[in-house]
Amino acid sequence: MIIYQILPRLFGNANETRIPHGTRKQNGCGTMADITPKALKAIADLGATHVWYTGIIRHATGERNNPAITKGKAGSPYAITDYYDVHPDIAADEKNRMAEFEALVRRTHRAGLKVIMDFIPNHVARQYKSKAKPKGVRDLGQDDNPDWAFSPLNNFYYIPGQAFSMDKDLQGYEEYPAKVTGNDCFTAHPSEGDWYETVKLNYGVFYQGGGEKQFSPIPNTWIKMRDILLFWAGKGIDGLRVDMAEMVPVEFFEWAIPQIKQKYKKLIFIGECYDPARYWSYIRAGFDYLYDKVGMYDYLRGVTNRGWSAEGISSRWLERGEQLPHMLYFLENHDEQRIASGFFCGSGICAEPAMIVAAALTPNPLLIYMGQELGEKGMDYEGFSGIDGRTTIFDFWGVRSLQAWANHGKYDGAGLDEEQRQLRLFYQRLLCLKRDNRALREGKMYDLQYAQGEGYNRQRQFCFLRHVKGDLLLVIVNFDDRKVDLHVNIPTDAFVYLGLEGTTRAKMTDLLTGDSWDGPFTDTMPVTLSLNPWTGVILKVEKQ
């Protein structure tokens, strides 16, 4: 599974005005219609199997809602104002926005890709009000008693007797009593560092009462959120990426996910989770995959730009144990700093060895963020988002690398420079290998790092084998900033484990470049080769 994440508002926007804090009219806004069959074919040709559409559900914007409690002119895709509606800004015709989304799902499927969308269960926008909800559905908070700080009958948490306030002019916005802010901020006066644009949903946990769980009878919020899940699952999607899953009690997912999967058996759930101590509880609740942010992401970033030892990569996959097949690998997403930014390593090329490890080490699913394959720097001052190494999710903006690749809807890459073309070609070869090569897709992995000695720097190089009957790959990467001559040992145990006893010579072909050569392949003589700075090889080994 190779997921390509798209924020439609940015992906299809060809406007190059780029005024900081600019309006939709000034800076433009991509729509679902911009994600054409040509665009989807190009994404499939890159190697993707799934597309994650971010920002589909209607959310607050600085132009349609009170800007004092909205982050940026375009607003956060995670401050939902109507769970039953498609965001109007990304529709070519606002009145037909739901039909446009349904058409996008069909168009994506016709391109041979599957559809993932966000489900945001922990919080909603402060100005949440559903106008698109089905007949007979009661709105979130509609039946709440705001005099109760907590009740499992309420959909929100309240701070009775206090009005919502901040250290800025709220421009006429009034909220009394104040609702608890989305990042578990139990104060009527959140700071600008809090998720002040959102309010926390109440799943029956009495946080100020020692975390007491009142789950019987089933809290009203559980029922409402399950019905929202069923609504979107009914649109033909293939999966849901669940925002901040670990801020919602796992008991809700244990109750809801089986009900969803009973009706939509192939629907997958991906959880944004950062606490390894809680991974098993969410996997057992029905999550197919969880973010491996604090494991593989953090470590590969550390090896790439902080001088951490490549040898520690072995510990990162080993520590997950039986959880490993459930881990989603990535080096970028909308929350993280761009690889090519000045905050990460300044060039997309420098992360090639980390990407090879993330893609080839195990059969785990892999996530790519739009523009990552183009070396997008994310170093613009867009408005609400400053120069922080991230591509804004809060502002209307034109992303230069995406615009160069899209070439006004041709999606032929005509505007890319040579470095961008080469980087995208690297990603295409790597991702297609991960998708199509049987050894990478389902083969066993044998870590070779422990067997290396003289002529190999275990701090800056990493190597392993992937094997399935009839197909053997030797993967070697160089995290060093200089060219190295390597001697890679293949221990006797590896030959026994892989059933390769008796092999003495082999033809080795780098599947990333097509280069090939013959050489010794035995437990008594190392494989020798040279690697340029920040590169790697995936060698197909064929016994001679």
N, C-alpha and C positions, 0 to 999 in steps of 0.2 A: 504494500500500500504506500503510494507516494502522493502526498497531499500538496497541492499548490494553493496557497492562500491569496485571496483577492479581496480588496476593499473596493467595491464597484465605484464609489464616489471618486476615487483617485485613478483607478485602473483605466477607465475609458475617457478620461478628461484630456482633450487635446489643446485646451486653452493654455497659452504660455505667458499670460499676463503676470501672475505671481506677485500680487500686492499683499504684503503682510497684513493680517486681519481683514483681508478682502472678502467681499460678499460673494454669494453664489453667482450673481450676475457678472461681477468683475472677473473673478478667477475661474469660473466655470465649474461644472460638476459632471462626472461620468454617470452614465445610466446603465441599467441592465441591458438595454438594446445595444450598447457599445460592445458588449461581450458577444461578438458575432461568431458564426461558424468558423470563420478564418482564425479568430483569436483562440477559440477552443481547440481547433486542429493544431495550432502552434503549441499550445499547452500540452496536448496529448503527445505531440511529436517530441517535446522536451523530455517526456518520460513519465508524466503524471498519470495517476489512475483516478484521483479524486480532486475535486475543486471545493475548497472551503470558502463560501461566500460570507464575508464579514459585514455586518451592518444592514442586514435585510429587514429586520423588525423595526417598526417605527420608533424613533428615539427623539429626544429633545434636541432642538437646535437654537442657536442664538438669534435666528431670524423668525422662527415660528413660536418660540417660547420666551419667557422672561430671561434676558441675557445675563442677569445678575446671578442666576442659579443654573446657568448652562456654561459648560466649558467650551469656549470657542464659537465662532460663527456657525460652523457645521455641527458642532456638538459631539458628544461621545456616543459611539454606537452601543455603549453599554448602559446608557441612561434611558431605559425604555419608557415610552409614553403610551403605547397601546400594543399589548401582546398579540392582538388579533389582526394587526395591520402591517402592510409593507411600507417601508419608509418612502414618502412621496418624492424626496429630492432625487432618488435614483431611478425614477420612472420617466420615460419619455412623455407619457400622458398620465398625469396624476390620477385621473379618474379610473384608469384601467391598470393601476399598479399591481393589484393582485394577479390579474390575468397576465401581466408582463412577467411576474415572477414564475408563474406556472409555465409560461412559454420558455423561460430561461432554464428551468429544470428539464423540460423536454429536449431543448436544444443541446444541453450539456450531455444528456444521455445519448443523443444521436451521435455525438462526437466520441462516444465510447468511454466517457468519464462519468463518475458518480458524484453526487451532490452532498456536501456537508454544510450545515448552517449552525449559527450560534443559538444556544438556549441560555438565557441569563436568569437563573433562579434565585439569586441572593438579594437583588435589589432592583428598584425601578426609579425612574425620574421623580423628582419632587412634584412635578405637575402631571403625574400619571392620571389619565382618564381615557378609558376605552370607548370609542364611538363605533368601532367596527365589530364589537363582540357579537356573537350569535344571539338570536332572540332567546330570551329566557335566562341568559347568563347574568349573574350578579357581578358587578365590578369589584375589583380589589378595593378594600376599604369602605365599600358602600354600606355595609352593615356593621362596621366597627363601632365600639363605644370608646371614644377618645378620652373618657374620664379614667379609663383603666390603663395604667402603665403597661401591664401585660395581661393578656388573656388568650388562651388557645382559640377562642372564638374570633379574635381580631386578626386581620391580615397584616397590620403594622404594629410597631412598638411606639408608645407615646411618652412624652414628658409632661404630665399634667401640670397646669398652672404656669407654664412657661411658653413664651412665644419664640419661634425660630428667629435667630439673629446671627449676624456675622460682622466682622470688622470692615464692612463696606456698605455702600448704599444698595439696598435690595430693590430699588426702583419699583416700589409699590407692591412687591410680593409679600403676602401675609400668610403665616402658617401658625395656627393656634388650636390646640396645643402643638408644640413642636414634635415632629416625628424623629425617630432615631436615624442617624445617618448610616449609609450603606456599609461602611468599613467598621461596623460595630462601635461607632462613636456615640456613646450614650450621654450626649450633652445637647442642650438647645442652642449652643453657640460653637459650631464646628469651625475649624480653621480652614484657610485656603489650601492647606496641605492634606485635608481630609477629602473624602469623596462627597463633598457638600452638595453636589448636584443630584445625589441619589438618596433614597430611603430604604432601610433594611426591611426585608420581608420576614414575617413571623411564622415560623414552622412549629411553634409550640415549645420552644426552649426559653425558660425563664432565666435569662443571663444574669440579671441582677438579684436573682434568688438562688445563687449558687450553681446555676446551670441546670436546674431541675427540668426534666423532660416530661411534658404533659401531652402524651401522644394517644391517649384513650379517653374519649372517642377520637377518631381521626380528626386532626385540626383542619379547619376550613381551608387554609392556604394549600394544604396537600391536594385537596380535591380540585381546587381551581388550577393549580399548576400542572397536575396530571392531565386535565382536560386541554390545557394549552399545548402540552406535548403531543397529545393525540391529534389536535388540530393540525399542527405542522407536519407530523408524520404522515398525515393523510394527503399532503401535497406532493407525494412521490419522491421525497428526499431519501437519501441513503444513510445519513448519519447526523449526529448532533455533537457539536463541541460545547461542553457544559462549562460556562464561565465560573471561575472561583467555586468549584464544586465543594471544596473542603470547608467553605463557610456555611454550607447547608448541612443539616444533620443527615448522616448516612442512612438513618432509618427511613427518611423520605424516599431515597433512591431504592432502598431494599423493597419498599412498597410499590413505588411507581414503575420502575424499569421493567419488572416482569410483566406488568399489565400492558405496557407499550409493546414489548417484544412478543407477547402472546398474539397480538394482532399484526404486528409488523416484524416478522421473525428475523429478517436480515438487517434491520436497523442497528447501526453501531453507535456506541456512546464513548466519547473521548472526554476525559475529565482534566480540568486544570487543577492540579494538586501539587503541593510543594513540600508536604510533610511525609517522608518515607515511613514514619511510624504508623501512618494511617492508610498506606497504600492497600494493604490486604483487605481492609474493611470496605473500601470503595470497589475493588475488583470483585469481591464476593457479592457486592450489591448489584452487580451487573455491568459495570464499566468494562469495556473491551480494552481500552488503552488509557494510560495516564501520562501526563507530561514527565519527561525525565530531565527536568530543568536543574535540580540541585545535584544530580548525578553527572550524566554524560555531558550535558551542555556546559555546566560550570567548569568541568574539568578540561574539556577540549578547548574552551576559551582560555583557560589558564595556561595550557601548554602552548597555545598559539601566541599569546601576547603578554604573558606574565612570567615566562621562564620556568613553568612547572615541568616536572619530569614526565616524559612520554611514558615511562615505565608504569606510572600510576594509572594509565588507562585500563590496564588489566584489572585493577581493584574495582574500578567503576562498574564494569559489567559483572564481575564476580559477586559484588555485594548485593545485587538485586536477586540473585538466586532464581527461584522458581517464578519470581515476578517478572523476570526479564522479557518474556514474550509480550508482556502488556505495556512495555515502555515505548513511548513515542519520542524519537530522536529529532533534534532540530538544532540549527545554529542561528536562525532568525525567526522572529514572528513580530506581530505588531507591537508587543510590549518590550522587546529587546532592542539593544542598539545594533545598528547595521554593522556588518563585518567590515565594510570599506570606510566606515566613519573614523574620525580622529580619535574616538573613544575606544575603538576595538583594535584594529590593526592597520587601518589606513588604506588597505587595498584588498579587493576580493580575492586576488590571486594568492595572498598569503594564507588564506584559509583552505586552500585546496587539499592539503594533507588531512586536516580535520574533517573536511567533507567526505573524503574517501573512507576514513574510519567510521564516521556516522552512517554512511551508506552501505559499507561492505562488511563491517565487523560481525553483524548478526542479521537475521531476517526481519528485524524490527521495522515498523512503519517509519517513514521519514517525512518531515514537513519542510517545505520551501516557501518563503515569503516572496510575493511579487517584487521583482526587481533585484532580488538576491543574486540571481543568475547573471545579472547585468552589472554587478558591482555598484549598485545604488548606494550613495554615501549617507543620505539622510542628514546632511549638514546644513539644511536650509533653515532660515528663521521664517517660519510660516505665519506666526501670529501668536495664538495661545501657546503653541509649541515653539519653544526657542531652539537654539542650536544645541541639541542634546543627543545627536547621533541616531535619532529615530525619525521615521517618516510619520508625519502628523496623522492622528486619527481625529483631531478636533477642528481642523481648518479646511476650507476649500483651497485646493492647491493643484498645481500641475507638476507631476514627478518627471524630471528631465529624462532619466534613463528609460522609463516606460514610454514616454512620448517618442523618443528616438527609435525605440523598437517598434512601436505601433505604427509609426509613419502614416498618421491620419487615416487609420482604419485598415491599412494594407497588411499590418502585422508581418512585415517582411524583414525588419531589422535594418532597413536602408540607412537610418540615421545614426547607427552605432559606430563608435570608433573601433580601431583594431583591437585594443585591449578588451573592450566589451564583447566583441565578436568571439574572441578566443576564449573568454571566460564562459560565455553562454555555450560554446561548443564543448568545453570541458564538462559543464553541468549536463548537457544533453547526453554525452557519451556515458557519464557516470550513472545518471538516473535510468537511462534505457538499459544499461547493464544490470542495475539492481532489479528492474522490473522483469527483464527477459532472461537473464542468465540463471540457469537452474541451480548452480552451486551457491550463488548469492541469495537466491530466492528461498531455498530450503535446505542447503547443505550444512554440514557440521562445521564448527569453527575450532581450530587448534592454535592456541596462542604460542608463538615462537619466542617471545621476548626473553624468557628465562634461559634459553639455550645460547644466547649470543655472548660473544667474548671479544677478543682482539679484532680490530677492524670494524667495530660497530659501536656506536655511542647510544647506549640504552636511555640516555637522558633526552636525546633529540631525534631518535628514530624509533619506529614501531613496526612490527611485522607479525603476520599471522597467515594461516592457511584456511581456505574454505573448500570443502570437499563434499561431493555427492558422487555416487557410483558413475564412473565414466567421465568425471569432470573435476579437475583439481586446479585451484587458483592459489597463487602466492602473492600476497599483498604486502607491499613495503612502502612506507612513507617517510619523508624527511622534513622535520619541523625546523631544521637549521636554516640560517640565512646565508649559508655558503654551500658550494658544491661538495659532495662527499663521495668517496670511493668506499663501497661497502663489501663486507664478507658476511653473508647470512648463512648461519648453520641450520641444517634440518636434522634434528636429533633422531636417533634410532627409534625412540618411542613413537615419533610421528609416523614413521614408515609402518610400524606395526599397527598403530591405531587406524591408519588410513588404508591398510592392506596393500602397501606399495613395496613390500620386501622384494629385493632383487633389482630394483631400478638403479641404473648407473648413469644414464645420460637422458637428456630431455630437450625438446624444443620449447622455448619460452617465448610467448608472444604477449606484448603489452596490449591489453584490450582497450586502453585509453588512447593509444597512438598508432597501433598497428606494427610497431617495431618488433622484430623477432631475431633470435639467435639460438644456436645450439650450445649446450654446455653440460658440465657434470651435474648430476642431481643424485647425491648419495649422502649417507650419514658420515662419510669420512672426508668429503671435500665440500667447502662452502660454495654457495651461489655468489658469484661476484658481479657487481654492476656499479655504475655511477648514477647518482641522483642530483639534479639541480636543486637550488634552494626552493623550499616551499613546494615540493612536488611529491608525486608518488606514482607507483605502478601497480597495476592489477595484472599479474602474469598468468596466462593460461599455460599450464605445464602438461606437455604431451610426451609420454615415455617413448624413447627411441629404440 
